[in-house]
Amino acid sequence: MKRLEGKGAFAGVFAALLFAAVLVGACGVLLESALRAHAPVDRYAAADAVVTGPASVERQMKRAGSDPETQSRPLAERARVPLAAAGPLRAVPGVRAVVADVSFPVLTPAGHAVTGHGWDSAALRPYELSEGRAPQGPDEVVLSRSAGVRAGSTVRLQVTGAPRPYRVTGLVASGPAAAFFAPAAAMALNGRPGQADALAVLADGRLDTGALRKAAPGLTVATGAARGDAEDRAVASARPDIVEIAASFGGAAVMTALVVVGGLVALSVRERRREFALLRAVGATPWQVRGRLVRETARAAVPAGLAGGVLSLGAGAAMHAAMVRKGVLPDGFGLSISPLPVLAAFAVAVLGATVSALLASLRVSRIRPVQALGESAAESAALPRWRVVTGVVLLVAGANALGVSAVTTGPAASASLSGLVMALIVALALLGPLLARLGERVLGPVAVALSPVAGRLARHAATAAALRAGSIMTPVALAVAFAGVQLFAQSTIVHATSVQFADGNRADQVVVGSGAGLPQGAADAVRRVPGVTAATPVKRTTVVMAVKELGEKNLRSLTAQGVGAGAAATMDPKVSSGKLGALRGNTVALSRDVAGGLHVGSTTPLWLGDGTRISAKVVAVYDRGLGFGDVLLPHDLAVAHSSTSFDDHILVRGHADLRSVTAAYVGARAVSGDAFGAELSDATRLQGFVNYVVVGAIAGFILIGLVTTLALATGARRREFALLRLVGATRRQVLRALRLEALIVLGTGAAAGSLVVAVVIPAFATAVTGLPLPAVSPLTCAAILATAAGSGAAAVLLPARAMLRRRTSPKIS
């Protein structure tokens, strides 16, 4: 028996499995990196342990008909530690010293942002003086030599307000750029009396971490690599989102691989019906036929899985590097490489291929020998009942998901749409032959009109081999549907964010700062400028809240903004109920996407950026959540529970000359509202970069599967082409018939994929914007269709041209 019907089929299955393993393994690398990621340990390198406030919010969430589920979300801001906690820590055996560390932003005259600390925390890295002495008074500072100043000079630094002079008493040569103040001065500049950002523990010899945790109840004790998260919260905050993205796309990669590889193996088995019929006729048992086919498939799957698993490490590293380069991943989000992604890729490739081979061989190995010989001459037009039933069930499930998305908003709608896409794609794969027959009835007359003789040949071929046409159509539909849904969903979010901000922005100018932002007092300075009618300071942060999704509440991290006085004059988030001016104290305004069953007057538990739990009263519900964030807080509340007191920007009403203010603060500048909105759109596009990377990888794999499937299907038609040539058809007529058949089959696949996009994307747009008006680029549509159709046509016509160039033998049996 020939292996998988010759070298072509073996090479096709091998290539598809190889790229499937690479894709699955690359997503595994990203997932493992997210699970193991910690910020690099730098400033706390000499500390044996670091004690901080709680690093996450945990809550028991009720579940209908099951036990409560514990959910956790990381905190984006530093949760501070009371200085009084240092006493019990010093009493732990082995502890030599406990250093209270504070961190706050400092802007140099050149506009560079460095981090300010107390000089006593310099020993934690350690930093060592290369020149001068330690700071002692409130107006003294030690700077990094990279700041370009001399010891003994005076420099103006911006810390809590306008820049003020400090005497440089010393310089440190190594380590990240920093500014060290006298310990008491640093505590005052931090603005949190009686609190520290962290307590760094220095020990003599081995430290009992269990005793440390008992001495610091309710606090987080970090050792080893986890000390980096105590130093920088960015990596820990990004970890859950990257885990969710990697797991989601990894699941999509596995499903795609199963559909593509399963279709390819099924096509290979179908083209060998005659061979299996002969085996059954000479006495082979069904299990002998199945075992032979599974072993043949495994011979291709094992080396493909191993090679693809190894290559996936490089592909995953390349994805990680691209995301770091674009700023999607925070600094210090390291790459983790281990054998686990290789093993996962190998398992998916081998198990997927062998199970596909076993399922594809069931019918050809079960039927009676005489029936098998009859079906080997003419393909059966009947579709197995299980395929029809399963396909219909998935269509019903998809329709149900579409109904859910039509009546819900926000995360719940997005989650239901993901299920809808997968259900429709798998349903297309199962019902492909039926769609192929429908496509022939619609496009067949078009082919006949273009060329009567060749068109009739094309219609006959598409009708007589509906199962083959269905296998060819499936990857075309999959490529169009997957690429279209993912790309247009992202463009819809970007467009909706830009439109919502533009429609709701009432500010004529926006004052922005470089690096750390704008210190407190800048907004008051703007208000005093003649011609300014309103100035609203805005502080971006993150809150944690239980959000109702599909009837159940889940803990979610939500983007939030603390807005100051005059918010109603500078922004219009389209309040549907309540008043934005009522934001004061422990109150909150929610977007409709996260409000769920909450209404004006309701109270809800809310965890602020540093983990402080409040019972927030809802004073407004608004519609423009993409443009203005999910949650609006009083400005003072957001600042009090953030890592720094600096504002992100100031919204200004009035065409006033703000140069006097921007000149007074380092790095401050005034931009128009339109320019600020454009920067916001760029940031949203950057957040979708990971989506584009993974979509490109999966779509590329689908195209590889498409080309392989079509090349295999075309290569298996040698006898058909030889027979056409023997009965008098010219090479040109055969190629014309193939082109028209490709028009019918590929056109049907493209139409089916486009139908999925046409159903899903308006529903998604309704979920995120309230209107079924997605942002769809005609050029992107044309590129998707041209790529899928062009690749498919080339995979059909190039092998056919090569076969038809050869001298046709009269022996066609």
N, C-alpha and C positions, 0 to 999 in steps of 0.2 A: 504493500500500500504506500502511495506517495505521502510524504509528510505534508499535511494541510494543503493538499492539492498543489504540490510543487513549491518551488522556491519563492514565487511571487506571494502566495498566500502566507507562507511562513514569515517572510520579510514584512508583510503588511501587519500581521498580528504582533510580531516582535516590535515594530516601530510604535504601534498604538500603545502597547503595554509599557514600553520604555518611557514614552512621554507621559503616560498616566502616572507611572511611579515617580517621575521627576516632579510632576505637579503636586501630587499628594505629599511627597517628602518635603518639598519646599514650604508648603503650608505648615507641615509638622515642625520644621525648623523655626518658623516664625512663632508658632504656638509655644514651643519649648523655651525659646528665648524670652517670651513674655512671662512665662511661669517662673523662670529662674532669675529674671532681671532685677538688679539692684543698682542704685546709683553708686558710682565709685566712691570708695572711702578715701578721703583726702584730708580734710581738716581734722577729722577724728582718728587719724591713723595711730596716734600714740595712746588713745583711750582704750581701755579694756572693755568697757561697756558704756552705752549712752542711754540715759533715761529720758523719755519724752512723754508728752501727753498721749492719750489714745490715738492710734493711727487709723482707726476705722470706726464705722458705725455698725452695730449689729442689732438685729431685731427679729423676734419671732413673728412670722407672718402666718396667719390662719389660712388653711386650705380646706375647701369643701370636701367632706368625706375622707379626709386623711389627717395625719398628725401635722402640727404646725411645722413650718420650715424656717430654719435659721438663715437669714440673708445678711450679707455684709457688703459695705461699700467703703472704699478708702476716702480719707479726708484730703482735700487739696491744699488746705492751709495748715500751718503748724499749730498744734494744740499745746499751749504753754504749760509749764510746770511751776508750782509754787516753790519759792526759795526755801520754805520750811521743810520741804521733802529732803533736802540735802542732809539734815541732821541724822535721821534714821539710816541713810545710806552710808554715812561715815562710820556708823557703829558696826557695820557688817565686817566680820573678820577678813583680813587681807586687803581692805580698802586703805590706800595710802592718802588719797585726796579726792575731793569732789569739786569740780570746777563748774560754776554756773556760766553758761554761754548764752549770749544774746547776739542776734544778727539783724542788721537793718541796712537799707540801701544808702549809699553815699555817692554823690555825683561830683566828679572832679571838674576843674575849669574847662578841660577839653571836652566835656560832655560824656566821659566814660563812666559807666556805673560799676562801682566796686562794693564790696560788702564790709560794713563796719562791725567791729567786735570790741570787747574789752581786752586789754593787754594780757590779763591773766589767762585767757583762752589761747594765747599764742603757743603755749606749751603743748597743746593738744595735737599739733601736726608733727613735729614742732616747727614754729617759725623762730629764726635766730637773727639777732641784730647783726648787720654787717657794718653799721656805722651809727654813731650817736648813742642815745640812751632811751629808756622806756618813758612813755608819757606819764605825767604825774598830775598836772592841773587840768581843769575843764576845757582849756583852749589849746591843748597840746595833742599831737597826733604822730603816730609812726606809720609811714606809707611804704608800699612796695617800691623798689628801685625802678620798676618799669613805669612808674608814674612820671618820671622825668624831672623830679625836683631834687633839691639838695638839702641835706640836713642843716638846720639852722635857718632855713628860709621860711617865709610865710605864704600860705596857700589858702585860697577861698574855697571852702567845701559847702555843698548844699546837702543838708541832712533832713531837718524837720521843717524848714521854711526857706526863706531867701538865703543865698550863700553868705557865709560869715567867715572871718579869718581864723586860721589855726596855725600855730607854730609847729613846724616839722622838727621833732626832737631826734628822730632816728629813721633808719631805713632797714628793710629786710630784703634780701636778694632773691630768695627762692619762694616757690609756692604761688598759688593763684593770687591775683591782685586783691589787696585788702587794705583797710584802714583800721588801725588800732588806737583806741582811746583809753584814757585812765578808766579803771573798772567802774568807779562811781559815775563818771561822765557817760560811759556807755549805757549804764542802766537808765540814766535820765533821758538820753537820746532815744532809747528804745521805746520809751513812753508807756511801759507796762510795769508800774511799781510793784515790787514784791513777786515778780514773775520772771522766769527765764525761758528761753526757747528750748534748752536742753540742759541736763546735768550730766557732765562727762565724768566717768569714774576711772581713776587711775589706781592700779593695784600693785602690790608687791607679791609676785608669784602668782599662783593659780587662784582664780576668783570663783566663789560659789554663786553662780547665777541664780540658783533657786532661792538662796538667802536674800539676794538683791530683790527678786520679785516679791518676796514676802515683806521686805522693808519698804516697797513702793506699791502698795495696793492701788489698783485702778490706773496705773501708769504702764507704759510700754518700756521694756528693757531689751535693747538691741545689742547683739554681739556679732562678731564675725562680719560677713558681708552685709548683714542687715543694718550695720551702722551707717552705711551710705544713705539709706532711706531716711534715717534720722537727720542727716545733713541736708538732703535735698528731696523734697516730696514729689518732684515732677515725675520720676520714673514710677513710683508706687501708685500715683494717681492715674497714670496712663495705662498701667498694667491690665486692669479689668477690660478696658475697651479693646486693647490689642488682643487679649485672649478671646474676647467675643468675636472680633473680626476674623482672627485666624481660624477659630473653630467653625464659624459660619462658612467661610470660603473653603475650608478643608472639607466640610460636609458636602458643599456644592461640587468640589473637585471629585470626591468619591462617587457621588451620584452621576456626575457627567461621565466619569471613567467607566462606570458600569454600563451606562446607556450606549456609549460609543463602542467600547470593546465588546459588549454583549451583541450589539448589532453586527459588528464585523465577524465575530465567530459564528453567529447564526447564519450569516450570508455564506461563509465558507462551507458550513455544513450543508446548506441548501444546494449549493452548486455541486455537491458530491453525492447527490441522491442516487445516481446511477451506480456509483461504486458501492454504496451501502446496500442497494438492492441486490447486487450480485453476491455480496457477502452473505446476506440473509438467504439467498437462493441456494447457496452451496453449503448451508448448514450452520452458519455462525449464529450464536445465541444473542439476544438483545444486550446482555451484560458484556459480552465480548466486544460488540460494536461500540458500546458506550465507553468501556475501559480503554479501547484502542484510541478513540478520539480524545478522551481526557488525557491520556499519556502524551499524545502528540501535542496537545495544547500546552501541557505542562513543560514540554521541552522548549517551547518558545517563551513561556511565562517566567520560568526560573531565571535564565540569564537576563531577560529583560528587566525583571524585578530587581535583581542584584545590581545591574549596571545603572538602572534608573534611580535606585535608592542612593547609590554612591554619588551620582551626578546631582541628585537633589540637594546635597549639602552645599555644593557650589551655587546652585540656583537660589536656595534659601538665603545664603550669605549675600548674594547680589541683590535680592529683594530688600534685605535689611539695610544694606549700604545705601540703596536708592532712597529709602524712607528716611534714613538719618540725614542724607545730603539735602533732602527737600525740607527738613525740619518737621516732618510728620512725627518722628520719634524724638523725645527729649534727649539732651546731651547726657551721655552716660548710660543710655539704654543699650546694654551690651548684647553681643551675639553669643548664643550657647550652641555648641556642636556636640552631639553624642550619637551613639548608634541607634537611638530610639526612632528617629524619623526614617532611617534606612530600613529598620525592621517593619515599621508601619507601611512604608511604600512597597516593600517586598510582599507583605501579607496581602495588601489590597490587590496587587497585580496578580499574584498566584491564585488567591481565592476567587477573585472576580473572574479570571479567565477560566478556571476549572469549573466553577459553578455555571458560567455561561455555556461552556461546552457540554456539560451534563444536561442542562435544560434544553439546549438546541438539539441534542441527540435523542431525546425521549421519543419523539414521534417516529423518526426514521428507523429507530431500532425496535419499536414496538409493533409496527404494522406487519402484516403477513408478507412473506416473500413475493407472492404473485402480485399483490397490491403494490408492493414497493417497486417491482419492475414496471408496472403500468404507470405509476406516478413519476418514475424517472424519465419517461418519454415526454410527459406533459405535466407542467406544474399544476398542482391542485389550487383551485380558486377559493376553496373554503378557508376561513380563518378560524383557528381553534377557539372553542367556546370560552375558555378561560381568559384568552386575550381580550375578547369582546367585553366580557363581564367586568374584568379588572379595569379596562379602559373606561367603561361607562361609570364605574364607581369613582374613579379618580376625577372624571369630569364633574360628577356631582359634588365631590369634595372641593374641587376648585370653585364651582359656582357658590358653594356655601361660604368659602373663604372670601369670595368677591362680595357676597352680601354683608359679611362682617365688616369688611373694609369700607363699605358704603355708609355704614351707620356709626362707625367709630372714627377716632382721630388719633394723631400722634403715634407713639410707639406701638400701641395695639394694632393699629391699621397697618403699619409697616411689617409687623410680625405676621399678620394674616396674609399679606401680599407675598411674602417669601414662600409660604406654604402653597399659595395659589400658583406661583411660577413653577415650582417643582412638580406639583400635581399635573398641570397642563402639559409640561414637557414629557413626563413619563407617559401620560395618556396619548400624546402624539406618537411616541415610540410603539405603543401597543396597538393603536388603531391606524398605524401608517398605511397598511394595504388598502383599507377602506378609503382613506383620504386620497391615496394614489388613484383609485378608480374614479373618485369624484373629480379629481384634477384632470384626468384623461377626458372625461365628458365635457369639461369646460374648455380646456386648452386644446383638446384634440381637433375640433373644427378649425381652430386657428392654424394648427400645423398643416392640415389638409389644404386650407386656403393659400398658404404660402407655397406649398409644393404638393400637388395632388398625389403623385406616385409615392414620393418619399414620405409625405405626411401620413398616408395610409399605412405604410410600413411602420412608421413610428407609433401610430395609434395602436396597431396590432401588437407590437412588442410591449408597449406600456400596459395594455390590457391583459395579455397572456401571462405576463410575469409580474402580477401585482405585488406579490410578496417581495420580490427583488426590488421593485420600484419603491415599496414602502421602506425597505432597509436603506435605500439610497436617499430617500426623502427625509428620513429622520435626522441625520446629522446636519442637513441643510437648515431644517426648521429649528434645530437646537442652537446652531450658530447664530442665526438671525434673532431668535427669541432671547437668548442669554445676553448677547451683546447689546441689543436694543433696550431691554429692560434695565440693565445695570447702568448703561451710559445715560439714558434719558431720565432715569430716576435721579441721578446725580445732577444733571443739568437743570432738572426741575427744582431741586432744592436750592441750587446756587441762584437761579433766576428768582425764585420766590423770596429768598433772603434779601436779595438786592432790591426787589420791588417793594417789599414790606418796609424796609428801612427808608427807602426813598419817599414812599407815600406817607410815612409817619414822622419823618424828620422835619421839625419846624425850626431847627437851628440854622442861622445864617452862616455861622463860623463855628469851628471846633478847635479848641486849643489842645494840642497833644504834646507829650513829652517823650524824650528818648530814654531808653533803658528802663529805669524803675518807674517812671511816670512823673506826676506832678505832686509836689508836697502840699500839705494842708496850708491853707491861706491863699493859694493861687486863685481859687474861685472867688474869694472875697475881693482880691485885687482886681479881678476882671469886672466884678459888679460896680466897682468904683469908677470905671472908665466911662467918660461921657458918651452917651449914645447906646450903651448896653441896657436893655430892658429886662433881661433875665440871663442868669448863668447857672447851669446845673452841673455840679460835679458828679462824675459817674465812676463807681468802683466795681470792677468785675470780680466775681467770686463764684464759688460753687456751693450748692446746698444739697442735702440729702433729704428725700421725702418719699413717702409711700404713694405710688401712683397706681390708679386703677387701670388694669389692662385685661380685657376679655373677661370681665366679671370678678377678677381677683386682684389684690393689691400686691405690688412688688416694690422693693426698695430701689430707688433710682438716684443717680447723681445728675443734677440739673444745673444748667447754666443760669446764673443769676447776675443781676446788676443792682448795686446800691445807688439810688438816685436821690439827689439833694433837693433843696427848695427850688421852686420854679419849674419842676419837671413837666407839669401840664402845659407850660408855655413853650418848651423846647422839644417835646416829643409827643407823638400821638400813637400809642400802641393799639388804637382802636378799641377803647373800653366799651364792652357790651353791657356791663352792669357795674354799679359802684362808682367810686371817684378816686382818681389817682392822687389827688391832693390829700386824701386821708391817710397816706403812708406816714406813720409816726409810731414810735414805740415798737412793740412786738406785733407788727402787722405785715401783711404780705399781699401782693397782687399776683395773680396766676394767669398764665395763658390758657386758652380753652383746651389745648392739647394735653395738659397735665391736671387740669382742674377736676376732671372726672365728675363725681357727684357733689363736689364742693360748690358753694354759692356764697354770695356776699353775706357776711354775718357768721359763716361757719368758722370753726377753729380746727386746726390740723397740727399734729406734731411735725416739727421741722428741725433739722440739724444744720446749724450754720457751718461756715467754712472750717472752723477749728473744732467742730464736733459738739459745740454747745447746743443742748436741746431746748427749744422754746415751744410754747403753745401759741402758734401764730393765728391771728384773726384775719380772715380774708376780707379785704376792703374793696377789691376790684377784680374783675375777670376781663381779659382782653383777647383779641384775635390774632395780633401780629407777633406770635411767639418766635418765629424764625428771625425776624428783624430786630427784636428787642430782648430775646432770651425768654426762657421758660418762667422765670420768677423775677419780680421787682421787689426790692427791699428798701426800707429807709436807709439813707446814706450812712448815718451815724452807726446804725446797727451792723451794716456790712463792714465798715472800717474797724469797728471795735473787735471783730472776730476774724480779721484777716492777718496774714503774716506781716504786712507792712501797712502803713497809713497813707501811702501815696495813692493818689487818684489816677485812673487810666486816661481820662480825658475830661474836658469841660465843654458842654454844649452851650453856645452863646447865641442869644437872640439880639439882633441889632448889627448894622453895618458900621461898627466903630473901628477905630485904629487901635489895635491891640499890641503895637510894637513896644510900648512902655512896659507891658506885663511880660511879654515873651523875652525881653532883654533882661528882666530882673531874675529870671529863673533859667538855670542851665538846661540847655537842650529843648526848651519850650518853643513851639512854633504854632502859628494859626493857619488852618487850612479851611477851604470852603466845605460846606456840607456835602456837595457832590463828590469832591475828592476823598473825603472821609468814607463815604459810602462805597467808592471804588476800592479802597483799601480793605474794607470789610468783605467785599466780594472776593478779592484775591485770597484772603485768609480762608474763606469757605471753600474755595477751589483747592487750596493746599490741603485742607482736611480730607478732601475726597481723593487725594493722590493715591493713597493705598488702594482705594477702590479701583482706580484705573489700572494700577500695576497688576492686581490679581485678576481683574477682568481680562486684561490683555493676555495674561498667561493661560487662563482657562479657554478663552476664545481661540487662542493659537492652537491649543491642544485639540479643540473641536475641529478646527480646520484641517489639522493633520489627520484626525480620524476620518473626516469627510473625504479627503484626497485618497487616503488608503482604501477606504470602503469602495469608492467609485472605481479606482484603478483595479481592485480585485474583481469587482463585478464585471468590468469591461474585459479583463483578461480571461475570465471564465467563459466568454462567448465566442471562442475561436471556432467551434463547430458551426455555430449560427452564421458567422461571417463567411466561413468557407462554403456553406450551403448556398448562401445568397450569391456568392460569386459563381458557383457552379451552375446555377439556374439562369445566369445571364446578367446579373446586376453588376454594374461597373463600380470601380472603387469610389468614384465621385458620388454615385447614387447611395452607396452604403454610408459614406460619411455624412451626406446630407440627411439621411434618415436618422443617423445618430444625433446630429445636431438638433433636429426637431424633437426627437425623443428626450434629449436633455432639456429642451425648452419645456416640455410637458412635465417631466419629473422634477427638475430643479425649480421650475416656476411654481409647482404645487408646494414644494417644501418651503420656498421663500414666502409664499402666500400664507401658509400655515404658521410659520414663525412670526410673520408680520401681524397675523390675527391675534396671536398671544400678546404681542406688544400693544396692539390697539386696545385690548381688553384691560391689560394690567396697568399701563401707564396712566390713562385717565383716572382709574380708581386710585392710584397712588397720588396723583395730583389733587384729587378731591380730599384725600386724607390729610395732606400737608397744607393745602391752601384753601380748601372749602369749595373749589371750583374745578371741574374736569378739564382744565386747560394746561396740559403739560408743556414744558419748554423742549421742543423737538427741532433739531437742526436738519433741514433738508439735505445738506451736504453730508452730514453723518449718516442719515438714512441711505443715501445713494452709495456711500462708501461701504456700509455694511452689506447691502444687497450685492454690490459689484464684487466685493471680495468673496462672498460666499458663492455667488453664481460663477464668477470667473475661475475660482479654484476648482469648482465642480466640473465646469466645462472642460478645463484643461485636463483634469484627471480622467475624463471620459475619452476625449478626442486624441490625446497624445498616444496612449497605448493602442487605440484602434488604428491610428495611422501607421504605427510601427508594425502591427500584425498584418495590415492590408498591403504593406510593401513587399512582404514575403511571397514567394511563389505558392499559389494555392494548390494543395495536394488533393487528388480525388478521393483519398481515403479520409473520410470524415467520421468514421465510427471507431 
